[in-house]
Amino acid sequence: GMQEFYFNNNKGILVSTASSNNNLLTSEAQNDESIFGKIIFVDKNTKNYIIISKGHRNAQGISTNGDIILSTEHGPKGGDEINRIMYGKNYGWPIASYGVPYKNKKLKYLDSHKKHGFQEPLYAFVPSIGISELIFLPNTFNAKWKNSVLVTSLNGRSIYRMKFEDENYNKIIYHEKIFIGERIRDIKYSKDLNYIFL
């Protein structure tokens, strides 16, 4: 995913990179010398990059609301994640995941992220939904949908409305599944039309 963003008052873009060999544990996502398995900020003027966070398997979507960054990420077999991205944090891949390996039964992932010094996901879908993109919805969209984020899915063939506790977007209270019946990759919101496009 890519998203415009201001970091330390500098304009640039957030870019997510994958590190997702399903049957081998590679150290790319934990290696600060590698750009893989990271969310990176690229400064628009200098073209230099900064690693915002690491320990990502296969980030799919990034959405921002002011300085708040949310991302979606494919887990292995199970364990699709919604993460609140914070500078300098480690999200655990390939050490911690709520999913399980596809074929290599010798691989083991730690369940708890927090107990091992990693950032817990805001939410993990077990089993996976084939998580895709996400968007913040303005509170003006619908009076009953305040502090909501929409998440799309591929094999789930649905949109998931994630209801957050408040405008800080630190805690998900519940999710509502809205069945569409098609694999959904992209979702955009038009402020002018007050429409959601899939």
N, C-alpha and C positions, 0 to 999 in steps of 0.2 A: 504494500500500500504506500501511497504518498499523500502528503497533506501540507499545505502552507502553514507556517508557524513562526512565531517570534521567540527567540531564545536569547536571553540577556540583551534584549532590545535590538537584536539583529534579525533581519528578515531572512527566511530561508525555507527549506522544506524538510519534513520528516520523511524518512525512507525506512521501510522494514526489509530485512534480508532473512533468508531461510537457512536453516541448518537441520535437515530432516531426513537423513538416511534411516529408513525404518528398521534395518536389521544390524546396523553397526552403531556403536556409540563413538561419535567423534567429539573432539574437544573444541571445535570451532566456536560454539555458542558461549563457551566459558573463557575463551582465549582473547585477551584484550588486544592482541596483535592482529586478529582476524576481524573482518567486517561482517562475517556471516553469523546469523543467529542474533542479530542486534537490531535496535531501533536507533537510527543515526540522524543527526541534524546536519544538513549541508547549508553553509552560509551562502546566501545568494551573491554577495559581493566578492568575498575572498575565495569561494569554492572549497574552502577547508571544511572538514567534517569533524563532528564531536560525537562520541558514543553516548547516547542518552541512557540506554539500558541494554542489558545482555541476558543470555539464558533463554532465548526464544527459539522455538522449533520451526514454526512456519506461520509467521504473522500474515493475516489476510487483509484486514482493514484497519485503518487508523482514522479517528475522528477527534476533533478538538472543539473545546468550548472555552474561550479565553485561554488560560494556562493549563486547563485540564485536558489530559490526553487519555483516551481509551483506545484499546486495540483488541481485535479478535485474533485467535490463534488456533490452528489445527493441532490437536493432540495426536498421539499415535492411534491405537485402536481404543477409542474413547478419550475423554479428557479434553474436548474442545474448551478453550478458555476465553473469558472476557477479562482483560487486565487493565488496571489503572496504572498508567506508565508514569514513573517518577525518576528523575535524574539520579543516576548512580546506583539504581537498584538492579538486583539479579533475580530473574524469574525462574531459574532452576533447571532448565533443560540443558543436558539430557539426564540430569541426576534425579530430579523430582518431576512427577507427572501423575495425574489421576487416571491416565489411560494405561493400557498394557501393550506389550510388544505384539506385532503382527505374526511373525514366524519364529523368530529366535527366542525360544522359551528360556534361554540362559540369561537374557537381559532382565534386569529388575529395576524398577523405578521406586524411589521413595515416595510414599503418599504425602506425608506432611511436608510442605515447603517451609513453613515458619520454624519448625523444630530444627531445621538444618540450615537456617540463616538465609533462606530465600523468601521472596515476596509471594504471598498466596494470591491466586487469582481472585477477582471479585466474584466470579461464578465459573463453575466447571460443568459442562454438559456430559453426563455419563448415563447412557451411551452418547456418542457423538451425534451432532446434527448436521455435520458437514458445514461448519460455520463459515460465513463469508464476510460481507461488509457490514458496517454499522454507521448510524447517524444519530446525532442529538436532534431531538425535536424541540422547536420553540414552545414555550408554555402557552402561546397564543393559538397553537394548532387545534387543541381541543381541551376544554376546561377539565375533563376527567383524565387527561393524559399528561398532567404536569410532571416535570422531572422524569421524563421518559426517554429511553434510547431504543431505537429499532435495530434489530440484528437480523440479517438474512441467512438463509441456509440452503444448501444444495440437496443432500439426501433427505433433509427434513421437509423440503418443499413448502416451507412456511416462513413467515416473519414472526419474530419473537419480540414482544414489547417488554423491555426490562424496566420495571418501575423502581426508581431510586427513592431513598428516604427523603432527600432534600437536594438543593442545588449544589451541594458539595460533591455529589456523585461518588461517595465513599462506600455506600451500602445499598445492595439490591434487596428490596422488600419481597418482590414476587416477579414472576414472568407470566405473560399471557401469550399463548400460541395462537397465531392467526394463519390458518391453513390456506395456501394459495393453489397448490397442486402442480407447481412448476419449480424446477431448480432456479434459485435466484442468486445471481452473483452481485449485481450492482444495485444500489439504492441511492437516490438523490432527493433532496427536498427543494422545492421552489418557493421562496418567500413571496414572490410576486403573485403566484397563482394559489398559494397555500395547498399545493399538491405534492404527493409523494410519487416519484417515478421509479419503476422497477425495470 
